[in-house]
Amino acid sequence: MSWTRVAVLSFLTTLLILTFSSVMESAAVQDDSESSESKGAARQVFTPQSDASNFFKRRSRRSSRYYAELQAEQRVRLAVTERRREYNEEQRNEYENYVEEERDEQSERSRETNEQLREYHYDGLYPRYHWFH
């Protein structure tokens, strides 16, 4: 099949689908209660154009912020910083506890190994320890 046949066939298929979909939409019965509810929802979500333009005129990018907004942003930043500090401190404490336990276990294993070596190499002729307390 040549590419022109493929293009014409896909074009006709698309045209057919669009034609039937518009016929199906026009044949559907619209319920008046749903349309009024959807308009009410749209009114709640969207503001009139005049209100929106006034909002953007009033609060342009270069306009100064209100003191309360600055205070609120500062409080949010401080809270985030505090949470980050607490998290890092908690992680550091957990890591220190882990390192301390590992160190204790390692020293215990090395002490046991040294004790076993002393027992194994002790021949009874010399004192058990070479140092004096």
C-alpha positions as CSV (number, residue, x, y, z in Angstrom):
1,M,0.0,0.0,0.0
2,S,1.4,3.4,-0.9
3,W,1.6,6.2,1.7
4,T,-1.1,8.2,0.0
5,R,-3.6,5.4,0.4
6,V,-2.7,5.1,4.1
7,A,-3.0,8.9,4.6
8,V,-6.4,9.0,2.8
9,L,-7.7,6.0,4.7
10,S,-6.6,7.4,8.1
11,F,-8.2,10.8,7.2
12,L,-11.5,9.2,6.3
13,T,-11.5,7.1,9.4
14,T,-10.9,10.2,11.6
15,L,-13.6,12.1,9.7
16,L,-16.0,9.2,10.3
17,I,-15.3,9.0,14.0
18,L,-15.7,12.8,14.4
19,T,-19.0,12.7,12.5
20,F,-20.5,10.0,14.6
21,S,-19.3,11.4,17.9
22,S,-21.0,14.8,17.2
23,V,-24.2,13.0,16.2
24,M,-24.1,11.0,19.5
25,E,-23.6,14.2,21.5
26,S,-26.5,15.9,19.9
27,A,-28.7,12.9,20.3
28,A,-28.1,12.7,24.0
29,V,-30.8,14.1,26.3
30,Q,-29.5,16.8,28.6
31,D,-30.8,16.9,32.2
32,D,-31.5,20.4,33.3
33,S,-30.8,19.7,37.0
34,E,-27.2,18.7,36.2
35,S,-26.5,21.7,34.1
36,S,-27.7,24.1,36.8
37,E,-25.5,22.4,39.4
38,S,-22.5,22.5,37.1
39,K,-23.1,26.2,36.5
40,G,-23.2,26.8,40.3
41,A,-20.0,24.9,40.7
42,A,-18.4,26.9,38.0
43,R,-19.5,30.1,39.7
44,Q,-17.9,28.9,43.0
45,V,-14.6,28.1,41.4
46,F,-14.2,31.0,38.9
47,T,-14.4,34.6,39.8
48,P,-15.7,37.3,37.4
49,Q,-13.2,38.9,35.1
50,S,-13.4,42.3,36.8
51,D,-12.6,40.8,40.2
52,A,-9.7,38.8,38.8
53,S,-8.2,41.8,37.0
54,N,-8.6,44.0,40.1
55,F,-6.8,41.3,42.1
56,F,-3.8,41.3,39.8
57,K,-3.8,45.1,39.5
58,R,-3.8,45.4,43.3
59,R,-1.2,42.7,43.9
60,S,1.4,43.2,41.1
61,R,4.8,41.5,41.2
62,R,6.4,44.7,42.5
63,S,3.8,45.6,45.1
64,S,4.9,45.4,48.7
65,R,3.6,42.6,50.8
66,Y,1.5,43.0,53.9
67,Y,3.2,42.7,57.2
68,A,1.0,39.8,58.3
69,E,2.0,37.9,55.1
70,L,5.7,38.5,55.8
71,Q,5.2,37.3,59.4
72,A,3.4,34.2,58.3
73,E,6.1,33.3,55.8
74,Q,8.7,33.8,58.4
75,R,6.9,31.5,60.8
76,V,6.6,28.9,58.1
77,R,10.4,29.1,57.4
78,L,11.2,28.9,61.1
79,A,9.0,25.9,61.6
80,V,10.6,24.1,58.6
81,T,14.1,25.0,59.9
82,E,13.1,23.7,63.4
83,R,11.8,20.4,62.0
84,R,14.9,19.9,59.9
85,R,17.1,20.6,62.9
86,E,15.2,18.1,65.1
87,Y,15.3,15.5,62.3
88,N,19.1,15.9,61.9
89,E,19.6,15.8,65.6
90,E,17.6,12.6,65.9
91,Q,19.5,11.0,63.0
92,R,22.8,12.0,64.6
93,N,21.8,10.5,68.0
94,E,20.7,7.3,66.3
95,Y,24.0,7.1,64.5
96,E,26.0,7.8,67.6
97,N,24.1,5.1,69.5
98,Y,24.7,2.6,66.7
99,V,28.5,3.4,66.6
100,E,28.7,3.1,70.3
101,E,27.0,-0.3,70.3
102,E,29.2,-1.5,67.4
103,R,32.4,-0.3,69.3
104,D,31.3,-2.1,72.5
105,E,30.6,-5.3,70.6
106,Q,33.9,-5.1,68.8
107,S,35.8,-4.5,72.0
108,E,34.0,-7.4,73.7
109,R,34.9,-9.7,70.7
110,S,38.5,-8.6,70.8
111,R,38.7,-9.1,74.6
112,E,37.2,-12.6,74.3
113,T,39.6,-13.4,71.5
114,N,42.6,-12.2,73.5
115,E,41.4,-14.2,76.6
116,Q,41.1,-17.3,74.5
117,L,44.6,-16.8,73.0
118,R,46.0,-16.4,76.5
119,E,44.3,-19.6,77.7
120,Y,45.5,-21.5,74.7
121,H,49.1,-20.3,74.9
122,Y,49.4,-20.5,78.7
123,D,51.9,-23.3,79.7
124,G,51.7,-23.0,83.5
125,L,55.4,-22.0,83.9
126,Y,55.0,-18.2,83.9
127,P,52.5,-15.9,85.5
128,R,49.3,-15.5,83.5
129,Y,49.8,-11.8,82.9
130,H,53.1,-10.1,82.1
131,W,52.2,-6.8,83.6
132,F,51.8,-6.0,87.3
133,H,48.9,-4.1,88.9
